[in-house]
Amino acid sequence: MLLEASKPAYLDPMPRSFAALMDLYEVNYIRLRQLCPEPQSLDCPRVSSVPGVMDLHLEVLECCPYTTTLLLTYHFDVEGDRSTRRSPNLRVRVYHDARQVEVLGRHSRRTGEEVSLGDHPDWQALQCRWRFNRFLYKWLGYCLRQGHRF
């Protein structure tokens, strides 16, 4: 903490820059590991239930030696229908060796298809990645404050 206070301001990354995005990936890794300490060990979809708040759903989509791809979402009941709607429905990749978490995409409510971060032109890619990962940062903090754990 003392080192943090004495760090010169010029070493802090500029907001919405690539360096700031990498910092965000690291913080998201810390928060996700608080929520789910060993995501690569989950073999079936999990639900975190906390009284008085929405259930949080986590599913491992792919597990590789150095990465794990997860789906993190809430399930909303659709009125007059027996189906559920998933939202925000984020697909994230955990990089275990680099200790980072990155949002890969999300489901679009309008089209029902996945919106991938790779679908944007290069000039928009950084801003889009920043926006999605900043949302994940805030959402993970919210889930942790509510008491969710896997």
N, C-alpha and C positions, 0 to 999 in steps of 0.2 A: 504494500500500500504506500509506503514511503517512496519507493521507486516511481510509482505511478504519479505521485504529486510533483516529483522533481523532473519529470520528462518535459522537454521543451515542446511548446505548442506546435512548432513546425513539423514535429514527427507524427502528429495525429493525421490520419488520412482525411482527405477532403470528403465531405458528404457526397454520396452517390457516385463515388469514384470506384475504380476496380479494387484498390487497396481497402476501401471501406467495405466493399462487398465481401472480400476475403475475411475481414474481421467479423462480419455478420455471419458468415458460414461457420466460423469457430464458435461464436456465442450460441448459435442454433444447435451445434453439436453438444455443447454443455447442457443446454436446456433439454434437449431430447434425451440425453443420457440420464438426466434427473427424472424425466417422465418414464423412461423405459431403459433401465441399466444395460440390458443385454438383448437388443432387438434381434440379433442374428440367431438367438436361441429359441425364438418363438416359432412353433411349428403349425399353429392354427390361428385364425383370427381371434383377437382378444377384445374385451369390452371393459372399460374402466367405469364403474358406477359409483357416483358420489351422491348421497341424499340431497335432493332439492335442486340438482343441476342436470343438464343433459348428459347422457352416456357418451363417452368418447370411444370410438372404434379404431382399432389399429390392426392392419393385416400386412404380413410379410409377402411381398410379391415376388421377390427374387433374392437369393442369398448366394453370394460369391465369396471367395477367400478375403478380399479386401473391401468389399462393398455390400450393403444391404439396401434393397429398395422397398419402401413402405408406402402404404396408403393410410392416411390419417383423416378421419371424417366424423361428422355427426350424422345420425339418421333421423329425418323428419317424417312424420306420418303425413300423407297427402289426404286432405279432406275428401270424403266420398269415395275413396279408393283404398284398397288394401295394400297398396304399394308404399314404399318409402322413397324419399328423396334424400340423396347424400349431399351435404354441403358443409364446409367448403371443399371437401374431397380433394385433398392435395396428395400428389405422388412425390415422395422425397427420396433422395439417395443419401445414405450414410457412408462416408468414406472413413473407414476405421483407421487406416494407416495415417492419413492426413488429419484426422480428427476434425472433420468438417461435415456439415449437412447442407444439401442444396435442394431447392424445389425444382423438380423436373417438369411438372405440369399440373394442371387442375382440370376438373370437368366444367364445361360451360353449361349453365342452366338453360340458356336459350337454345343451343343446338343439340345438347345432350352428348356432344363429342368432347374428347380431351383437347385442351389447349396446351400445346407444348411450347416451351421457351425457345425451341429451335425453329419455330414457325415465324419468327419475327426477323425483319431485315437487320443487318449488322448494326446500323446506326441506332436501332431501337433496343437491341438485345440487352445492353447494360442496364438501361432504365427499367426494362421489363423484369430482368432478374432482380434488380434492386427492389422493385415494388413487391414481387411475389415473396422474396425472402424476408423482407421487412414485415410483411403480413405474418409469415410463419413465426418470426421472432416474437411478435406481439401475441399471437394466438398461443404459442407454447407457454409464455409467461402467464397468460390468462388461465390456461388449463392447470398449470402448477399451483397458482393461487387458489383455485377451486379445490385442490386436493387430489386431482387425478394422478394415478400411478399404474403402471403395468408390471 
